[in-house]
Amino acid sequence: LNPPGSRLIGLTGGIASGKSSVGKVLQEEGVVVISCDAAAKQVVEQGCPGYEKVVKKFGRKILLPNGEIDRQKLGAVVFSNRENREILNRCIHPEIAKVVRRRLIWEFFKGTQLVVLDIPLLFESCNIRPYMHSVVLVYCTPEQQKERLMDRNDFTEEAANARINSQWSIDEKRGMADVVIDNTGLFLDTEAATKALVVELKKGIIPIRNILLLIMASIVGFILYNY
């Protein structure tokens, strides 16, 4: 997944840790960010394979009057029951993977040299970690996660805890990351740390033009040596 001269960076964090906000700053800095959350929404749109699988498993009770999936109803079903959550993952994860793979192939085909994959369950999905150049985690405390969820989504404390507990502990993930962006304070500080990270991530990436010149020089050298 990392062609010569390119880097695939993993971006993760806990729910409501500020990962999406960091992703927006990265995009503003010119970095290509592929969001698995966006892919997850895409694959359950009406007419998509993921939609059909989810409705077949959970019934039409999770639908809005217009036929779209009611994310709040579905969330209430899956976050209160681990078995239901695993069923949902089996329905949509293969479809998400297809969307993400196509986008990655396209970006690397275009010559994009720095791609960030925004994936909430990066560590839980242990099969993808080896393909990453490095993993960045956006951190806030579990108490902040709960407060932000209750404020942002108008969740009860029970509903917020259910969603937080459905993922690995953010403190556990923190010890597994290569880089940690602290989002416990002012977002201006988080933004500054993210911009500094972009500078570091771009270090050592060989421009595509230089790679092509090196390949051409090697070919010419081979021809001259053998003829």
C-alpha positions in Angstrom: 0.0 0.0 0.0 3.0 2.3 0.1 4.5 2.7 -3.4 8.1 4.1 -3.6 8.1 7.8 -2.6 4.8 7.7 -0.8 3.5 7.4 2.7 0.2 6.0 4.1 -0.4 7.5 7.6 -3.1 6.2 10.0 -5.2 8.7 11.9 -7.2 7.4 14.8 -8.6 8.2 18.2 -11.5 7.6 20.4 -15.1 8.7 19.7 -15.4 12.4 20.2 -11.7 12.9 20.7 -11.4 15.4 17.9 -10.1 13.2 15.1 -12.3 14.6 12.4 -11.3 18.2 13.4 -7.7 17.2 13.0 -8.5 15.6 9.7 -10.0 18.9 8.5 -6.8 20.8 9.4 -4.7 18.2 7.5 -6.9 18.8 4.4 -6.5 22.6 4.8 -2.7 22.0 4.8 -3.1 20.1 1.4 -3.0 16.6 2.7 -5.2 14.0 1.1 -7.4 12.5 3.9 -9.6 9.4 3.2 -12.3 9.1 5.8 -13.6 5.6 6.8 -16.5 7.3 8.5 -17.5 8.9 5.2 -17.1 5.6 3.4 -19.3 4.0 6.1 -22.1 6.5 5.4 -21.7 6.0 1.7 -22.1 2.2 1.7 -25.4 2.3 3.6 -27.1 4.7 1.2 -30.2 3.4 -0.5 -29.3 1.2 -3.5 -25.8 0.2 -2.1 -25.0 -3.4 -1.1 -24.3 -2.4 2.5 -27.8 -0.9 2.8 -29.5 -4.1 1.6 -27.4 -6.2 4.1 -28.2 -4.0 7.1 -31.9 -3.8 6.4 -32.0 -7.5 5.8 -30.4 -8.2 9.2 -32.1 -5.5 11.4 -35.5 -5.0 9.6 -37.3 -2.0 8.4 -37.8 -0.7 11.9 -34.4 1.1 11.6 -35.6 3.1 8.6 -36.8 6.7 8.3 -40.1 7.3 6.4 -38.1 8.1 3.2 -36.4 4.7 3.4 -33.0 5.9 4.5 -31.4 4.3 7.5 -32.1 6.1 10.8 -28.6 6.3 12.3 -29.9 7.0 15.8 -32.2 4.0 15.7 -29.5 1.7 14.3 -27.0 3.1 16.9 -29.4 2.3 19.7 -29.7 -1.3 18.5 -26.0 -2.0 18.0 -24.3 0.0 20.8 -26.4 -1.7 23.4 -25.7 -5.2 22.2 -22.2 -6.5 21.3 -23.7 -9.3 19.1 -25.6 -6.8 17.0 -22.5 -4.6 16.7 -20.6 -7.6 15.3 -23.4 -8.3 12.9 -23.4 -4.7 11.6 -19.6 -4.8 11.2 -19.8 -8.0 9.1 -22.4 -6.3 6.9 -20.6 -3.1 6.2 -16.8 -3.5 6.9 -16.2 -5.4 3.6 -18.0 -2.7 1.7 -16.1 0.0 3.4 -12.8 -1.8 2.6 -13.7 -1.8 -1.1 -14.4 1.9 -1.2 -11.2 2.8 0.7 -9.0 0.5 -1.4 -10.4 2.0 -4.7 -9.6 5.5 -3.3 -6.1 4.5 -2.2 -5.3 3.0 -5.5 -6.5 6.1 -7.3 -4.5 8.5 -5.1 -1.3 6.5 -5.5 -1.9 6.1 -9.2 -2.1 9.9 -9.5 1.2 10.2 -7.7 -0.1 11.4 -4.3 2.8 11.0 -2.0 1.2 11.6 1.4 -2.2 10.0 2.2 -3.8 9.9 5.6 -6.4 7.2 6.3 -8.8 8.4 9.0 -10.0 5.1 10.6 -11.6 5.1 14.1 -11.0 1.4 14.7 -7.4 1.2 13.4 -6.0 -0.7 16.3 -9.0 -2.9 16.6 -8.6 -3.8 12.9 -5.2 -5.3 13.4 -4.9 -6.4 9.8 -4.3 -2.9 8.5 -1.7 -1.6 10.9 1.4 -3.2 9.2 0.6 -1.2 6.0 0.9 2.1 7.8 4.1 4.2 7.7 3.1 5.5 11.1 -0.1 6.0 13.2 -1.3 9.3 14.7 -3.7 9.3 17.6 -5.8 12.3 18.6 -6.1 12.2 22.4 -8.5 13.5 25.0 -9.4 12.1 28.4 -12.3 9.6 28.7 -14.2 12.1 30.8 -13.9 14.7 27.9 -15.1 12.0 25.5 -18.2 11.5 27.5 -18.8 15.3 28.0 -18.4 16.0 24.4 -20.7 13.2 23.3 -23.4 14.3 25.7 -23.1 17.9 24.5 -22.6 17.2 20.8 -25.1 14.4 20.3 -27.5 15.1 23.2 -26.8 11.6 24.5 -27.7 10.5 28.0 -24.7 9.5 30.1 -25.7 5.8 29.6 -25.8 6.2 25.8 -22.4 8.0 25.8 -20.8 5.4 27.9 -22.1 2.6 25.7 -20.5 4.2 22.6 -17.2 4.8 24.4 -17.1 1.3 25.8 -17.7 -0.2 22.4 -14.1 0.8 21.4 -10.8 0.1 23.0 -9.8 2.5 25.8 -8.2 5.6 24.4 -5.5 5.4 27.0 -4.7 1.9 25.7 -4.5 3.2 22.2 -2.3 6.1 23.2 0.5 3.7 24.2 0.3 2.0 20.7 0.5 5.1 18.6 3.6 6.5 17.0 2.5 10.1 17.4 0.0 11.6 19.8 -1.8 14.9 19.2 -3.1 16.2 22.5 -6.6 17.6 22.2 -7.3 18.1 25.9 -6.9 21.9 25.8 -7.6 24.7 23.3 -8.1 23.7 19.7 -5.7 26.4 18.7 -3.0 24.3 20.3 -4.3 21.2 18.6 -4.3 23.0 15.2 -0.7 24.2 15.7 0.4 20.6 16.6 -1.3 19.3 13.5 0.4 21.8 11.2 3.8 21.0 12.7 3.0 17.3 12.2 2.4 17.9 8.4 5.9 19.3 8.2 7.4 16.3 9.9 5.4 13.8 7.8 6.6 15.4 4.5 10.3 15.1 5.6 12.1 12.4 3.7 9.5 11.9 1.0 11.4 11.8 -2.3 9.6 13.9 -5.0 8.1 11.8 -7.8 10.3 13.7 -10.4 13.5 12.6 -8.6 12.3 9.0 -8.5 11.6 9.0 -12.2 15.0 10.5 -12.9 16.7 7.9 -10.7 14.8 5.1 -12.6 15.8 6.6 -16.0 19.4 7.0 -14.9 19.5 3.3 -13.8 18.1 2.2 -17.1 20.6 4.2 -19.1 23.4 3.0 -16.8 22.3 -0.6 -17.4 22.2 -0.2 -21.2 25.6 1.5 -21.3 27.1 -1.2 -19.0 25.8 -4.1 -21.1 26.4 -2.6 -24.6 
